[in-house]
Amino acid sequence: MAHEHLATYLNDHLAGSVVALELLEHLEAVHSEDPLRDFFRDLRADITADRDELEALMKTLNIDQSRTRKASSLVS
């Protein structure tokens, strides 16, 4: 049961990172001529690194990525 809750939490976190990265990519484009672009770019790089660590942790723990959660995070 605890493993199931951990899998749910990690998949929710992964889905959130997908949304955050899409939003930050958009914000970088919108602020391409603005100093905020650098902030958004750096934040996106940090979140990408965190997502990579999360995916590695999930692989180590043998937790499958939920395609449904990742896909539903893109629908809005």
mmCIF file of the N, C-alpha and C atoms, coordinates in Angstrom:
data_MODEL
# 
_entry.id   MODEL 
# 
loop_
_atom_site.group_PDB 
_atom_site.id 
_atom_site.type_symbol 
_atom_site.label_atom_id 
_atom_site.label_alt_id 
_atom_site.label_comp_id 
_atom_site.label_asym_id 
_atom_site.label_entity_id 
_atom_site.label_seq_id 
_atom_site.pdbx_PDB_ins_code 
_atom_site.Cartn_x 
_atom_site.Cartn_y 
_atom_site.Cartn_z 
_atom_site.occupancy 
_atom_site.B_iso_or_equiv 
_atom_site.pdbx_formal_charge 
_atom_site.auth_seq_id 
_atom_site.auth_comp_id 
_atom_site.auth_asym_id 
_atom_site.auth_atom_id 
_atom_site.pdbx_PDB_model_num 
ATOM 1   N N  . MET A 1 1  ? 0.826  -1.201 0.000   1.00 0.00 ? 1  MET A N  1 
ATOM 2   C CA . MET A 1 1  ? 0.000  0.000  0.000   1.00 0.00 ? 1  MET A CA 1 
ATOM 3   C C  . MET A 1 1  ? 0.870  1.265  0.000   1.00 0.00 ? 1  MET A C  1 
ATOM 4   N N  . ALA A 1 2  ? 1.914  1.286  0.818   1.00 0.00 ? 2  ALA A N  1 
ATOM 5   C CA . ALA A 1 2  ? 2.776  2.475  0.883   1.00 0.00 ? 2  ALA A CA 1 
ATOM 6   C C  . ALA A 1 2  ? 3.456  2.720  -0.469  1.00 0.00 ? 2  ALA A C  1 
ATOM 7   N N  . HIS A 1 3  ? 3.845  1.641  -1.153  1.00 0.00 ? 3  HIS A N  1 
ATOM 8   C CA . HIS A 1 3  ? 4.477  1.772  -2.463  1.00 0.00 ? 3  HIS A CA 1 
ATOM 9   C C  . HIS A 1 3  ? 3.507  2.392  -3.465  1.00 0.00 ? 3  HIS A C  1 
ATOM 10  N N  . GLU A 1 4  ? 2.243  2.033  -3.350  1.00 0.00 ? 4  GLU A N  1 
ATOM 11  C CA . GLU A 1 4  ? 1.222  2.589  -4.244  1.00 0.00 ? 4  GLU A CA 1 
ATOM 12  C C  . GLU A 1 4  ? 1.077  4.095  -4.027  1.00 0.00 ? 4  GLU A C  1 
ATOM 13  N N  . HIS A 1 5  ? 1.082  4.514  -2.770  1.00 0.00 ? 5  HIS A N  1 
ATOM 14  C CA . HIS A 1 5  ? 0.974  5.951  -2.473  1.00 0.00 ? 5  HIS A CA 1 
ATOM 15  C C  . HIS A 1 5  ? 2.213  6.708  -2.969  1.00 0.00 ? 5  HIS A C  1 
ATOM 16  N N  . LEU A 1 6  ? 3.375  6.100  -2.809  1.00 0.00 ? 6  LEU A N  1 
ATOM 17  C CA . LEU A 1 6  ? 4.601  6.716  -3.294  1.00 0.00 ? 6  LEU A CA 1 
ATOM 18  C C  . LEU A 1 6  ? 4.572  6.836  -4.814  1.00 0.00 ? 6  LEU A C  1 
ATOM 19  N N  . ALA A 1 7  ? 4.095  5.803  -5.483  1.00 0.00 ? 7  ALA A N  1 
ATOM 20  C CA . ALA A 1 7  ? 3.991  5.836  -6.943  1.00 0.00 ? 7  ALA A CA 1 
ATOM 21  C C  . ALA A 1 7  ? 3.050  6.952  -7.387  1.00 0.00 ? 7  ALA A C  1 
ATOM 22  N N  . THR A 1 8  ? 1.937  7.102  -6.695  1.00 0.00 ? 8  THR A N  1 
ATOM 23  C CA . THR A 1 8  ? 0.983  8.164  -7.019  1.00 0.00 ? 8  THR A CA 1 
ATOM 24  C C  . THR A 1 8  ? 1.622  9.531  -6.826  1.00 0.00 ? 8  THR A C  1 
ATOM 25  N N  . TYR A 1 9  ? 2.282  9.709  -5.698  1.00 0.00 ? 9  TYR A N  1 
ATOM 26  C CA . TYR A 1 9  ? 2.938  10.992 -5.411  1.00 0.00 ? 9  TYR A CA 1 
ATOM 27  C C  . TYR A 1 9  ? 3.994  11.320 -6.463  1.00 0.00 ? 9  TYR A C  1 
ATOM 28  N N  . LEU A 1 10 ? 4.849  10.366 -6.772  1.00 0.00 ? 10 LEU A N  1 
ATOM 29  C CA . LEU A 1 10 ? 5.924  10.619 -7.734  1.00 0.00 ? 10 LEU A CA 1 
ATOM 30  C C  . LEU A 1 10 ? 5.371  10.889 -9.127  1.00 0.00 ? 10 LEU A C  1 
ATOM 31  N N  . ASN A 1 11 ? 4.332  10.180 -9.521  1.00 0.00 ? 11 ASN A N  1 
ATOM 32  C CA . ASN A 1 11 ? 3.720  10.429 -10.826 1.00 0.00 ? 11 ASN A CA 1 
ATOM 33  C C  . ASN A 1 11 ? 3.025  11.783 -10.875 1.00 0.00 ? 11 ASN A C  1 
ATOM 34  N N  . ASP A 1 12 ? 2.423  12.201 -9.772  1.00 0.00 ? 12 ASP A N  1 
ATOM 35  C CA . ASP A 1 12 ? 1.828  13.541 -9.722  1.00 0.00 ? 12 ASP A CA 1 
ATOM 36  C C  . ASP A 1 12 ? 2.912  14.610 -9.854  1.00 0.00 ? 12 ASP A C  1 
ATOM 37  N N  . HIS A 1 13 ? 4.012  14.387 -9.172  1.00 0.00 ? 13 HIS A N  1 
ATOM 38  C CA . HIS A 1 13 ? 5.141  15.318 -9.234  1.00 0.00 ? 13 HIS A CA 1 
ATOM 39  C C  . HIS A 1 13 ? 5.698  15.383 -10.663 1.00 0.00 ? 13 HIS A C  1 
ATOM 40  N N  . LEU A 1 14 ? 5.806  14.245 -11.301 1.00 0.00 ? 14 LEU A N  1 
ATOM 41  C CA . LEU A 1 14 ? 6.295  14.191 -12.680 1.00 0.00 ? 14 LEU A CA 1 
ATOM 42  C C  . LEU A 1 14 ? 5.342  14.934 -13.619 1.00 0.00 ? 14 LEU A C  1 
ATOM 43  N N  . ALA A 1 15 ? 4.053  14.729 -13.452 1.00 0.00 ? 15 ALA A N  1 
ATOM 44  C CA . ALA A 1 15 ? 3.067  15.428 -14.285 1.00 0.00 ? 15 ALA A CA 1 
ATOM 45  C C  . ALA A 1 15 ? 3.157  16.934 -14.067 1.00 0.00 ? 15 ALA A C  1 
ATOM 46  N N  . GLY A 1 16 ? 3.359  17.350 -12.829 1.00 0.00 ? 16 GLY A N  1 
ATOM 47  C CA . GLY A 1 16 ? 3.508  18.777 -12.537 1.00 0.00 ? 16 GLY A CA 1 
ATOM 48  C C  . GLY A 1 16 ? 4.721  19.366 -13.236 1.00 0.00 ? 16 GLY A C  1 
ATOM 49  N N  . SER A 1 17 ? 5.785  18.588 -13.327 1.00 0.00 ? 17 SER A N  1 
ATOM 50  C CA . SER A 1 17 ? 6.980  19.092 -13.996 1.00 0.00 ? 17 SER A CA 1 
ATOM 51  C C  . SER A 1 17 ? 6.727  19.291 -15.486 1.00 0.00 ? 17 SER A C  1 
ATOM 52  N N  . VAL A 1 18 ? 5.921  18.432 -16.073 1.00 0.00 ? 18 VAL A N  1 
ATOM 53  C CA . VAL A 1 18 ? 5.575  18.570 -17.492 1.00 0.00 ? 18 VAL A CA 1 
ATOM 54  C C  . VAL A 1 18 ? 4.861  19.905 -17.718 1.00 0.00 ? 18 VAL A C  1 
ATOM 55  N N  . VAL A 1 19 ? 3.904  20.201 -16.856 1.00 0.00 ? 19 VAL A N  1 
ATOM 56  C CA . VAL A 1 19 ? 3.158  21.463 -16.967 1.00 0.00 ? 19 VAL A CA 1 
ATOM 57  C C  . VAL A 1 19 ? 4.095  22.648 -16.765 1.00 0.00 ? 19 VAL A C  1 
ATOM 58  N N  . ALA A 1 20 ? 4.929  22.581 -15.750 1.00 0.00 ? 20 ALA A N  1 
ATOM 59  C CA . ALA A 1 20 ? 5.838  23.686 -15.452 1.00 0.00 ? 20 ALA A CA 1 
ATOM 60  C C  . ALA A 1 20 ? 6.794  23.951 -16.617 1.00 0.00 ? 20 ALA A C  1 
ATOM 61  N N  . LEU A 1 21 ? 7.321  22.892 -17.207 1.00 0.00 ? 21 LEU A N  1 
ATOM 62  C CA . LEU A 1 21 ? 8.266  23.069 -18.314 1.00 0.00 ? 21 LEU A CA 1 
ATOM 63  C C  . LEU A 1 21 ? 7.592  23.668 -19.543 1.00 0.00 ? 21 LEU A C  1 
ATOM 64  N N  . GLU A 1 22 ? 6.368  23.243 -19.816 1.00 0.00 ? 22 GLU A N  1 
ATOM 65  C CA . GLU A 1 22 ? 5.620  23.824 -20.946 1.00 0.00 ? 22 GLU A CA 1 
ATOM 66  C C  . GLU A 1 22 ? 5.348  25.307 -20.700 1.00 0.00 ? 22 GLU A C  1 
ATOM 67  N N  . LEU A 1 23 ? 4.937  25.644 -19.486 1.00 0.00 ? 23 LEU A N  1 
ATOM 68  C CA . LEU A 1 23 ? 4.656  27.035 -19.150 1.00 0.00 ? 23 LEU A CA 1 
ATOM 69  C C  . LEU A 1 23 ? 5.916  27.896 -19.239 1.00 0.00 ? 23 LEU A C  1 
ATOM 70  N N  . LEU A 1 24 ? 7.009  27.393 -18.710 1.00 0.00 ? 24 LEU A N  1 
ATOM 71  C CA . LEU A 1 24 ? 8.254  28.160 -18.738 1.00 0.00 ? 24 LEU A CA 1 
ATOM 72  C C  . LEU A 1 24 ? 8.772  28.342 -20.165 1.00 0.00 ? 24 LEU A C  1 
ATOM 73  N N  . GLU A 1 25 ? 8.595  27.347 -20.998 1.00 0.00 ? 25 GLU A N  1 
ATOM 74  C CA . GLU A 1 25 ? 8.992  27.487 -22.403 1.00 0.00 ? 25 GLU A CA 1 
ATOM 75  C C  . GLU A 1 25 ? 8.192  28.611 -23.065 1.00 0.00 ? 25 GLU A C  1 
ATOM 76  N N  . HIS A 1 26 ? 6.902  28.642 -22.777 1.00 0.00 ? 26 HIS A N  1 
ATOM 77  C CA . HIS A 1 26 ? 6.045  29.700 -23.317 1.00 0.00 ? 26 HIS A CA 1 
ATOM 78  C C  . HIS A 1 26 ? 6.479  31.073 -22.785 1.00 0.00 ? 26 HIS A C  1 
ATOM 79  N N  . LEU A 1 27 ? 6.742  31.151 -21.484 1.00 0.00 ? 27 LEU A N  1 
ATOM 80  C CA . LEU A 1 27 ? 7.139  32.425 -20.890 1.00 0.00 ? 27 LEU A CA 1 
ATOM 81  C C  . LEU A 1 27 ? 8.472  32.924 -21.445 1.00 0.00 ? 27 LEU A C  1 
ATOM 82  N N  . GLU A 1 28 ? 9.383  32.010 -21.714 1.00 0.00 ? 28 GLU A N  1 
ATOM 83  C CA . GLU A 1 28 ? 10.652 32.402 -22.341 1.00 0.00 ? 28 GLU A CA 1 
ATOM 84  C C  . GLU A 1 28 ? 10.400 33.049 -23.699 1.00 0.00 ? 28 GLU A C  1 
ATOM 85  N N  . ALA A 1 29 ? 9.504  32.461 -24.470 1.00 0.00 ? 29 ALA A N  1 
ATOM 86  C CA . ALA A 1 29 ? 9.204  32.994 -25.801 1.00 0.00 ? 29 ALA A CA 1 
ATOM 87  C C  . ALA A 1 29 ? 8.524  34.360 -25.713 1.00 0.00 ? 29 ALA A C  1 
ATOM 88  N N  . VAL A 1 30 ? 7.603  34.487 -24.789 1.00 0.00 ? 30 VAL A N  1 
ATOM 89  C CA . VAL A 1 30 ? 6.877  35.751 -24.636 1.00 0.00 ? 30 VAL A CA 1 
ATOM 90  C C  . VAL A 1 30 ? 7.809  36.871 -24.166 1.00 0.00 ? 30 VAL A C  1 
ATOM 91  N N  . HIS A 1 31 ? 8.772  36.529 -23.341 1.00 0.00 ? 31 HIS A N  1 
ATOM 92  C CA . HIS A 1 31 ? 9.691  37.525 -22.776 1.00 0.00 ? 31 HIS A CA 1 
ATOM 93  C C  . HIS A 1 31 ? 11.078 37.446 -23.427 1.00 0.00 ? 31 HIS A C  1 
ATOM 94  N N  . SER A 1 32 ? 11.101 37.147 -24.707 1.00 0.00 ? 32 SER A N  1 
ATOM 95  C CA . SER A 1 32 ? 12.381 36.943 -25.400 1.00 0.00 ? 32 SER A CA 1 
ATOM 96  C C  . SER A 1 32 ? 13.262 38.191 -25.420 1.00 0.00 ? 32 SER A C  1 
ATOM 97  N N  . GLU A 1 33 ? 12.661 39.347 -25.321 1.00 0.00 ? 33 GLU A N  1 
ATOM 98  C CA . GLU A 1 33 ? 13.425 40.602 -25.338 1.00 0.00 ? 33 GLU A CA 1 
ATOM 99  C C  . GLU A 1 33 ? 13.473 41.247 -23.953 1.00 0.00 ? 33 GLU A C  1 
ATOM 100 N N  . ASP A 1 34 ? 13.260 40.457 -22.932 1.00 0.00 ? 34 ASP A N  1 
ATOM 101 C CA . ASP A 1 34 ? 13.095 40.976 -21.576 1.00 0.00 ? 34 ASP A CA 1 
ATOM 102 C C  . ASP A 1 34 ? 14.075 40.244 -20.644 1.00 0.00 ? 34 ASP A C  1 
ATOM 103 N N  . PRO A 1 35 ? 14.579 40.916 -19.622 1.00 0.00 ? 35 PRO A N  1 
ATOM 104 C CA . PRO A 1 35 ? 15.476 40.244 -18.681 1.00 0.00 ? 35 PRO A CA 1 
ATOM 105 C C  . PRO A 1 35 ? 14.836 39.035 -17.972 1.00 0.00 ? 35 PRO A C  1 
ATOM 106 N N  . LEU A 1 36 ? 13.524 38.989 -17.922 1.00 0.00 ? 36 LEU A N  1 
ATOM 107 C CA . LEU A 1 36 ? 12.847 37.844 -17.305 1.00 0.00 ? 36 LEU A CA 1 
ATOM 108 C C  . LEU A 1 36 ? 13.130 36.548 -18.052 1.00 0.00 ? 36 LEU A C  1 
ATOM 109 N N  . ARG A 1 37 ? 13.457 36.646 -19.333 1.00 0.00 ? 37 ARG A N  1 
ATOM 110 C CA . ARG A 1 37 ? 13.744 35.445 -20.118 1.00 0.00 ? 37 ARG A CA 1 
ATOM 111 C C  . ARG A 1 37 ? 14.833 34.599 -19.465 1.00 0.00 ? 37 ARG A C  1 
ATOM 112 N N  . ASP A 1 38 ? 15.872 35.247 -18.968 1.00 0.00 ? 38 ASP A N  1 
ATOM 113 C CA . ASP A 1 38 ? 16.967 34.521 -18.325 1.00 0.00 ? 38 ASP A CA 1 
ATOM 114 C C  . ASP A 1 38 ? 16.492 33.801 -17.071 1.00 0.00 ? 38 ASP A C  1 
ATOM 115 N N  . PHE A 1 39 ? 15.641 34.472 -16.301 1.00 0.00 ? 39 PHE A N  1 
ATOM 116 C CA . PHE A 1 39 ? 15.083 33.837 -15.101 1.00 0.00 ? 39 PHE A CA 1 
ATOM 117 C C  . PHE A 1 39 ? 14.286 32.594 -15.477 1.00 0.00 ? 39 PHE A C  1 
ATOM 118 N N  . PHE A 1 40 ? 13.403 32.724 -16.472 1.00 0.00 ? 40 PHE A N  1 
ATOM 119 C CA . PHE A 1 40 ? 12.581 31.589 -16.898 1.00 0.00 ? 40 PHE A CA 1 
ATOM 120 C C  . PHE A 1 40 ? 13.443 30.464 -17.470 1.00 0.00 ? 40 PHE A C  1 
ATOM 121 N N  . ARG A 1 41 ? 14.481 30.805 -18.227 1.00 0.00 ? 41 ARG A N  1 
ATOM 122 C CA . ARG A 1 41 ? 15.386 29.802 -18.791 1.00 0.00 ? 41 ARG A CA 1 
ATOM 123 C C  . ARG A 1 41 ? 16.108 29.039 -17.683 1.00 0.00 ? 41 ARG A C  1 
ATOM 124 N N  . ASP A 1 42 ? 16.616 29.778 -16.692 1.00 0.00 ? 42 ASP A N  1 
ATOM 125 C CA . ASP A 1 42 ? 17.338 29.134 -15.584 1.00 0.00 ? 42 ASP A CA 1 
ATOM 126 C C  . ASP A 1 42 ? 16.415 28.250 -14.752 1.00 0.00 ? 42 ASP A C  1 
ATOM 127 N N  . LEU A 1 43 ? 15.214 28.732 -14.511 1.00 0.00 ? 43 LEU A N  1 
ATOM 128 C CA . LEU A 1 43 ? 14.245 27.945 -13.747 1.00 0.00 ? 43 LEU A CA 1 
ATOM 129 C C  . LEU A 1 43 ? 13.859 26.680 -14.507 1.00 0.00 ? 43 LEU A C  1 
ATOM 130 N N  . ARG A 1 44 ? 13.707 26.808 -15.820 1.00 0.00 ? 44 ARG A N  1 
ATOM 131 C CA . ARG A 1 44 ? 13.388 25.633 -16.638 1.00 0.00 ? 44 ARG A CA 1 
ATOM 132 C C  . ARG A 1 44 ? 14.517 24.611 -16.593 1.00 0.00 ? 44 ARG A C  1 
ATOM 133 N N  . ALA A 1 45 ? 15.748 25.073 -16.603 1.00 0.00 ? 45 ALA A N  1 
ATOM 134 C CA . ALA A 1 45 ? 16.896 24.166 -16.504 1.00 0.00 ? 45 ALA A CA 1 
ATOM 135 C C  . ALA A 1 45 ? 16.905 23.443 -15.158 1.00 0.00 ? 45 ALA A C  1 
ATOM 136 N N  . ASP A 1 46 ? 16.583 24.161 -14.087 1.00 0.00 ? 46 ASP A N  1 
ATOM 137 C CA . ASP A 1 46 ? 16.524 23.539 -12.758 1.00 0.00 ? 46 ASP A CA 1 
ATOM 138 C C  . ASP A 1 46 ? 15.424 22.479 -12.688 1.00 0.00 ? 46 ASP A C  1 
ATOM 139 N N  . ILE A 1 47 ? 14.262 22.800 -13.228 1.00 0.00 ? 47 ILE A N  1 
ATOM 140 C CA . ILE A 1 47 ? 13.147 21.855 -13.193 1.00 0.00 ? 47 ILE A CA 1 
ATOM 141 C C  . ILE A 1 47 ? 13.444 20.650 -14.077 1.00 0.00 ? 47 ILE A C  1 
ATOM 142 N N  . THR A 1 48 ? 14.109 20.869 -15.195 1.00 0.00 ? 48 THR A N  1 
ATOM 143 C CA . THR A 1 48 ? 14.508 19.751 -16.058 1.00 0.00 ? 48 THR A CA 1 
ATOM 144 C C  . THR A 1 48 ? 15.446 18.817 -15.306 1.00 0.00 ? 48 THR A C  1 
ATOM 145 N N  . ALA A 1 49 ? 16.408 19.379 -14.595 1.00 0.00 ? 49 ALA A N  1 
ATOM 146 C CA . ALA A 1 49 ? 17.340 18.556 -13.807 1.00 0.00 ? 49 ALA A CA 1 
ATOM 147 C C  . ALA A 1 49 ? 16.590 17.793 -12.716 1.00 0.00 ? 49 ALA A C  1 
ATOM 148 N N  . ASP A 1 50 ? 15.652 18.460 -12.053 1.00 0.00 ? 50 ASP A N  1 
ATOM 149 C CA . ASP A 1 50 ? 14.849 17.788 -11.019 1.00 0.00 ? 50 ASP A CA 1 
ATOM 150 C C  . ASP A 1 50 ? 14.019 16.659 -11.621 1.00 0.00 ? 50 ASP A C  1 
ATOM 151 N N  . ARG A 1 51 ? 13.432 16.919 -12.787 1.00 0.00 ? 51 ARG A N  1 
ATOM 152 C CA . ARG A 1 51 ? 12.634 15.889 -13.446 1.00 0.00 ? 51 ARG A CA 1 
ATOM 153 C C  . ARG A 1 51 ? 13.494 14.683 -13.813 1.00 0.00 ? 51 ARG A C  1 
ATOM 154 N N  . ASP A 1 52 ? 14.691 14.936 -14.291 1.00 0.00 ? 52 ASP A N  1 
ATOM 155 C CA . ASP A 1 52 ? 15.600 13.836 -14.629 1.00 0.00 ? 52 ASP A CA 1 
ATOM 156 C C  . ASP A 1 52 ? 15.921 12.997 -13.392 1.00 0.00 ? 52 ASP A C  1 
ATOM 157 N N  . GLU A 1 53 ? 16.153 13.647 -12.269 1.00 0.00 ? 53 GLU A N  1 
ATOM 158 C CA . GLU A 1 53 ? 16.410 12.931 -11.004 1.00 0.00 ? 53 GLU A CA 1 
ATOM 159 C C  . GLU A 1 53 ? 15.178 12.125 -10.581 1.00 0.00 ? 53 GLU A C  1 
ATOM 160 N N  . LEU A 1 54 ? 14.016 12.728 -10.730 1.00 0.00 ? 54 LEU A N  1 
ATOM 161 C CA . LEU A 1 54 ? 12.774 12.049 -10.384 1.00 0.00 ? 54 LEU A CA 1 
ATOM 162 C C  . LEU A 1 54 ? 12.575 10.803 -11.240 1.00 0.00 ? 54 LEU A C  1 
ATOM 163 N N  . GLU A 1 55 ? 12.826 10.917 -12.537 1.00 0.00 ? 55 GLU A N  1 
ATOM 164 C CA . GLU A 1 55 ? 12.690 9.761  -13.423 1.00 0.00 ? 55 GLU A CA 1 
ATOM 165 C C  . GLU A 1 55 ? 13.691 8.666  -13.055 1.00 0.00 ? 55 GLU A C  1 
ATOM 166 N N  . ALA A 1 56 ? 14.900 9.071  -12.681 1.00 0.00 ? 56 ALA A N  1 
ATOM 167 C CA . ALA A 1 56 ? 15.903 8.085  -12.263 1.00 0.00 ? 56 ALA A CA 1 
ATOM 168 C C  . ALA A 1 56 ? 15.479 7.394  -10.970 1.00 0.00 ? 56 ALA A C  1 
ATOM 169 N N  . LEU A 1 57 ? 14.934 8.145  -10.033 1.00 0.00 ? 57 LEU A N  1 
ATOM 170 C CA . LEU A 1 57 ? 14.441 7.566  -8.776  1.00 0.00 ? 57 LEU A CA 1 
ATOM 171 C C  . LEU A 1 57 ? 13.314 6.579  -9.041  1.00 0.00 ? 57 LEU A C  1 
ATOM 172 N N  . MET A 1 58 ? 12.397 6.974  -9.912  1.00 0.00 ? 58 MET A N  1 
ATOM 173 C CA . MET A 1 58 ? 11.278 6.086  -10.237 1.00 0.00 ? 58 MET A CA 1 
ATOM 174 C C  . MET A 1 58 ? 11.784 4.797  -10.878 1.00 0.00 ? 58 MET A C  1 
ATOM 175 N N  . LYS A 1 59 ? 12.786 4.918  -11.723 1.00 0.00 ? 59 LYS A N  1 
ATOM 176 C CA . LYS A 1 59 ? 13.353 3.729  -12.358 1.00 0.00 ? 59 LYS A CA 1 
ATOM 177 C C  . LYS A 1 59 ? 14.014 2.839  -11.309 1.00 0.00 ? 59 LYS A C  1 
ATOM 178 N N  . THR A 1 60 ? 14.774 3.438  -10.402 1.00 0.00 ? 60 THR A N  1 
ATOM 179 C CA . THR A 1 60 ? 15.436 2.682  -9.334  1.00 0.00 ? 60 THR A CA 1 
ATOM 180 C C  . THR A 1 60 ? 14.415 1.952  -8.459  1.00 0.00 ? 60 THR A C  1 
ATOM 181 N N  . LEU A 1 61 ? 13.296 2.617  -8.170  1.00 0.00 ? 61 LEU A N  1 
ATOM 182 C CA . LEU A 1 61 ? 12.257 2.031  -7.324  1.00 0.00 ? 61 LEU A CA 1 
ATOM 183 C C  . LEU A 1 61 ? 11.296 1.143  -8.113  1.00 0.00 ? 61 LEU A C  1 
ATOM 184 N N  . ASN A 1 62 ? 11.563 1.013  -9.413  1.00 0.00 ? 62 ASN A N  1 
ATOM 185 C CA . ASN A 1 62 ? 10.717 0.204  -10.291 1.00 0.00 ? 62 ASN A CA 1 
ATOM 186 C C  . ASN A 1 62 ? 9.259  0.698  -10.292 1.00 0.00 ? 62 ASN A C  1 
ATOM 187 N N  . ILE A 1 63 ? 9.122  2.017  -10.376 1.00 0.00 ? 63 ILE A N  1 
ATOM 188 C CA . ILE A 1 63 ? 7.800  2.645  -10.444 1.00 0.00 ? 63 ILE A CA 1 
ATOM 189 C C  . ILE A 1 63 ? 7.589  3.116  -11.877 1.00 0.00 ? 63 ILE A C  1 
ATOM 190 N N  . ASP A 1 64 ? 6.545  2.600  -12.498 1.00 0.00 ? 64 ASP A N  1 
ATOM 191 C CA . ASP A 1 64 ? 6.235  2.978  -13.874 1.00 0.00 ? 64 ASP A CA 1 
ATOM 192 C C  . ASP A 1 64 ? 5.717  4.406  -13.938 1.00 0.00 ? 64 ASP A C  1 
ATOM 193 N N  . GLN A 1 65 ? 6.082  5.088  -15.023 1.00 0.00 ? 65 GLN A N  1 
ATOM 194 C CA . GLN A 1 65 ? 5.534  6.418  -15.261 1.00 0.00 ? 65 GLN A CA 1 
ATOM 195 C C  . GLN A 1 65 ? 4.110  6.274  -15.778 1.00 0.00 ? 65 GLN A C  1 
ATOM 196 N N  . SER A 1 66 ? 3.223  7.059  -15.220 1.00 0.00 ? 66 SER A N  1 
ATOM 197 C CA . SER A 1 66 ? 1.826  7.028  -15.639 1.00 0.00 ? 66 SER A CA 1 
ATOM 198 C C  . SER A 1 66 ? 1.661  7.874  -16.897 1.00 0.00 ? 66 SER A C  1 
ATOM 199 N N  . ARG A 1 67 ? 1.440  7.211  -18.006 1.00 0.00 ? 67 ARG A N  1 
ATOM 200 C CA . ARG A 1 67 ? 1.220  7.940  -19.264 1.00 0.00 ? 67 ARG A CA 1 
ATOM 201 C C  . ARG A 1 67 ? -0.056 8.774  -19.171 1.00 0.00 ? 67 ARG A C  1 
ATOM 202 N N  . THR A 1 68 ? -1.041 8.262  -18.463 1.00 0.00 ? 68 THR A N  1 
ATOM 203 C CA . THR A 1 68 ? -2.304 8.982  -18.313 1.00 0.00 ? 68 THR A CA 1 
ATOM 204 C C  . THR A 1 68 ? -2.096 10.295 -17.582 1.00 0.00 ? 68 THR A C  1 
ATOM 205 N N  . ARG A 1 69 ? -1.341 10.257 -16.484 1.00 0.00 ? 69 ARG A N  1 
ATOM 206 C CA . ARG A 1 69 ? -1.102 11.490 -15.717 1.00 0.00 ? 69 ARG A CA 1 
ATOM 207 C C  . ARG A 1 69 ? -0.297 12.487 -16.549 1.00 0.00 ? 69 ARG A C  1 
ATOM 208 N N  . LYS A 1 70 ? 0.739  12.017 -17.233 1.00 0.00 ? 70 LYS A N  1 
ATOM 209 C CA . LYS A 1 70 ? 1.547  12.925 -18.046 1.00 0.00 ? 70 LYS A CA 1 
ATOM 210 C C  . LYS A 1 70 ? 0.703  13.544 -19.160 1.00 0.00 ? 70 LYS A C  1 
ATOM 211 N N  . ALA A 1 71 ? -0.114 12.731 -19.802 1.00 0.00 ? 71 ALA A N  1 
ATOM 212 C CA . ALA A 1 71 ? -0.949 13.240 -20.893 1.00 0.00 ? 71 ALA A CA 1 
ATOM 213 C C  . ALA A 1 71 ? -2.005 14.205 -20.385 1.00 0.00 ? 71 ALA A C  1 
ATOM 214 N N  . SER A 1 72 ? -2.608 13.881 -19.248 1.00 0.00 ? 72 SER A N  1 
ATOM 215 C CA . SER A 1 72 ? -3.670 14.761 -18.731 1.00 0.00 ? 72 SER A CA 1 
ATOM 216 C C  . SER A 1 72 ? -3.102 16.077 -18.227 1.00 0.00 ? 72 SER A C  1 
ATOM 217 N N  . SER A 1 73 ? -1.825 16.115 -17.876 1.00 0.00 ? 73 SER A N  1 
ATOM 218 C CA . SER A 1 73 ? -1.237 17.368 -17.431 1.00 0.00 ? 73 SER A CA 1 
ATOM 219 C C  . SER A 1 73 ? -1.086 18.352 -18.577 1.00 0.00 ? 73 SER A C  1 
ATOM 220 N N  . LEU A 1 74 ? -1.100 17.868 -19.804 1.00 0.00 ? 74 LEU A N  1 
ATOM 221 C CA . LEU A 1 74 ? -0.963 18.728 -20.974 1.00 0.00 ? 74 LEU A CA 1 
ATOM 222 C C  . LEU A 1 74 ? -2.301 19.264 -21.484 1.00 0.00 ? 74 LEU A C  1 
ATOM 223 N N  . VAL A 1 75 ? -3.390 18.716 -20.987 1.00 0.00 ? 75 VAL A N  1 
ATOM 224 C CA . VAL A 1 75 ? -4.710 19.124 -21.431 1.00 0.00 ? 75 VAL A CA 1 
ATOM 225 C C  . VAL A 1 75 ? -5.204 20.256 -20.541 1.00 0.00 ? 75 VAL A C  1 
ATOM 226 N N  . SER A 1 76 ? -5.431 21.382 -21.157 1.00 0.00 ? 76 SER A N  1 
ATOM 227 C CA . SER A 1 76 ? -5.998 22.498 -20.385 1.00 0.00 ? 76 SER A CA 1 
ATOM 228 C C  . SER A 1 76 ? -6.621 23.515 -21.293 1.00 0.00 ? 76 SER A C  1 
# 
